[in-house]
């Protein structure tokens, strides 16, 4: 039976990516340790054809710093040994973009591949495999014929595993697209397990009449993830893999294939309509911490064997967009990006501004999984910097003004104050806190920091499920995958968790005698907090005289308790906040404490006007988050809190900004 069946078409696909704003040395290290050795090994062993996607940010860096590598890719593509895939050029999650932006990102990539390599690509690497049904029509309109998705996308819809070794077709609005399922089993076998297991799996597929097996995954797993360089190259995994594969090819069990050839030559299984989905781990990461722990409990209850079967696919987490609900900081970046891209199109869509918006759409800073992502301050900073540069170009010559809109789509109006030099967003619904304050000159959003949150992986050493969650095969016959390493994260003590989402001017009354150390750890109960208090508001503006251009915008906010907060932004960038409150309703020795949570790369000077002496507390905002290397401490910014006696009944705080690498201490 085996001798009579057709060989299995095997697609070996790799995705190479570095995010916009990553450090030059990270690009260079990956070229040295991953990208160059990978291409050299494939060439030396004539392991072709293979499928390759290089993201736009990486391609731009390679063009500038490693043109010989790009030339090598071009020669292999010209010889038909490399199949090059499209994606959004700056590696956005396409589902997170407006339709026009999706098409533009895809057009940039199509043109880059045509201009540099002479390739008319029509296949898609789907960033983070985030699928939403309406993508089919937009991809079709962008000239995409097929897209790679995970086999899990099918399994969560009730498809059987034995159906997922062939192309499928879907459509949206009558516009069709081929879908190719990536094998999760192959993703976990290659390169972490002995090559013989991969060969055994491919032989089993052939023996059971299956015609297609697709591996498509991050190329960084071949030398960039912890332990993989030693395993893949020094311990000889790649050589054993090539030997085993060539033997299987010589026996007629396997034939190497491109994705395009698979679509053309493997009979389709028919139509498929897939739900919003991504890979298994992404759906877990996007859950809130408590829900993720409940998911883990359900998986343990189901058991490893059943979880690995068809029932396991029906136990799933959330979808990618939920990161914008899970992390307010992600939502702020995303919704500001949407606002700037609208502004760009309203003002003629100039090419330079458009590219800055495109770079700000790079996916990495908007979510958090096994890699730092949102928890990496430099990735967030580059998103804000690109948005600032786009807005600076679009608002050149504008006077200071204010717009009222629900910018973050939470059902409540925000106030967007902007000029030719700056952008500021006030949320009256959240106590008049300032959620963005960007000076276009340096591109830094002063409010770009991160709230200290409880994450599901903040588990203590000695937890009851240590053994179950931390298992991994570290024998000489295999190497731990990135997810094995992730499951082994443990802490000795839980990190602090903030009471409120961080921003500028989050206002509270603190109890008398509160020690600074207790405040720093957020182990206190506020006497009163306006962090989630809706305030009524009015806006006015004025110039130096009648008929003069507007020089400042003032937002006056108040509630029924006698609390008043006035934010004044001058066109020279001076930010002033005036407060009044009824001191009689609070303990006499309590402290009025407007907290500013600021980006770490700026030197913020906070002045409390008046002749009274005011203590200003400062402390670094430090998080503990997982990365590919384990749990890492990161300073996300600096908390600055003037401590004003509540009996004063009023205060004025003036903010000025410089640049610094300091984080500050308690004064």
Secondary structure, DSSP 8 states (H G I E B T S, - for coil): -GGGS--EEEEEEEEE---TT--HHHHHHHIIIIIHHHHHHHHHTT---EEEEE-HHHHHHHHHH-HHHHHHHHHHHHTTSEEE-B--TT---GGGS-HHHHHHHHHHHHHHHHHHH-----EEE-GGG-B-TTHHHHHHHTT--EEEEEHHHHHTTT--GGG-SS-EEEEETTEEEEEEEE-HHHHHHTTTS-HHHHHHHHHHHHHTT--EEEEEEEGGGTTTSTTHHIIIIIT-HHHHHHHHHHHHHHHTSEEE--HHHHHHHS----B----SB--HHHHHHTS-HHHHHHHHHHHHHH-HHHHTSTTGGGS----GGGHHHH-HHHHHHHHHHHHHHHHHHHTT--HHHHHHHHHHT-GGGG--SSS-GGG-HHHHHHHHHHHHHHHHHHTTT---EEEEE-TTSSSS-EEEEE-SSEEEEEEGGGTTEEEEEEETTTTEETT--------TT--BTT-TTHHHHH----STT----HHHHHHT--BSS-----SS---EEEEEEE-TT--HHHHHTT-S--SEE-TT---EEEEEEE-SSTT----EEEEEEE-TTS-EEEEEEETTS-EEEEEE--GGGS-TT-EEEEEEEEETTEEEEEEE-SSS--EEEEEEEEEEEEETTEEEEEEEEEEEEEEEEGGG-EEEEEEEEEE--------
